[in-house]
Amino acid sequence: MRACFCLWRGLICLSLTLLMACSVDDKNPLARPHLPLKGEYLYRHQNEQLFHIDPPVLAEHAAYPWDENQDRNYPRMTKEFFRCKGSILNPVRLVQKEKEVLRFYDCGGTQKHSLPLREGKEFVYPILIDLLNYIQNKTGKRVVITCGHCCPDHNLYLDASPSNQTSKHLIAAEVDFYVQGMEHQPEKIVNLLLGYYREMPKYKGLKDFEEFKRYEKEDAHVSTLPWHNKEIFIKLFRKTEGRDFDNRHPYPYVSVQVRYDWDLQEKVIYSWDKAFRNFHRW
Ligand SMILES: [Zn+2]
């Protein structure tokens, strides 16, 4: 009987101690405070995602007209082919001017400088690349660029006359070329260039682009009257015309200048900024 009483007294004491402990804990300044709830609880595991993201799939680009010719044995034209043809291996060029002899040195070539820049990237007017790819596709033959971009040093080396110092080669808006296997048929190449503007859907109904006029002033310095529409100016250099260090080959060649920038909707004009601002490696 006495043992039973002791057991009961023990249980009551334990209960009282637990109750007191709880009440003491609530007032304990070191106890964790109950912060008011301000946001929702996140019931998310580490490996769960809110959105399902499909793995990326590489999209196939629509074929360009020149991609259709799979049997070609020439590369597709890109701006790489327009790089300056200057080289430190070219000899010093001496020009007699009245009583003094002027010395012209060539540039360091593509190892030393880039193409002209537009918005921080190397830039060649895209219409030139499109036209040359069109010719390759139509003829099945390779276009050889004899002069694409000319840096200011190489341009001076080729021709130091004042009129050449604003050449559109400096701003990658002009290209000289011939077609391998059709070297002596430059008229056919010109006809293809004219045909491009009649064939491409983007020029449909635009008379300024579809129709070409002949340039009759003598300052073109070629025996064949040049052709021009709103966007380009075409010159045909005969075997003995327009020879310079880049065009030392014995073939007639065609030159295309860009007159109008389709993307910016403005005339293409030489400027110091376009010609001289490019990357240089010393
Ligand atoms: Zn150069």
Boltz pocket constraint, residues with backbone or C-beta under 6 A from the ligand:
constraints:
  - pocket:
      binder: B
      contacts: [[A, 84], [A, 85], [A, 86], [A, 107], [A, 108], [A, 109], [A, 110], [A, 113], [A, 150], [A, 151], [A, 152], [A, 153], [A, 154]]
      max_distance: 6.0
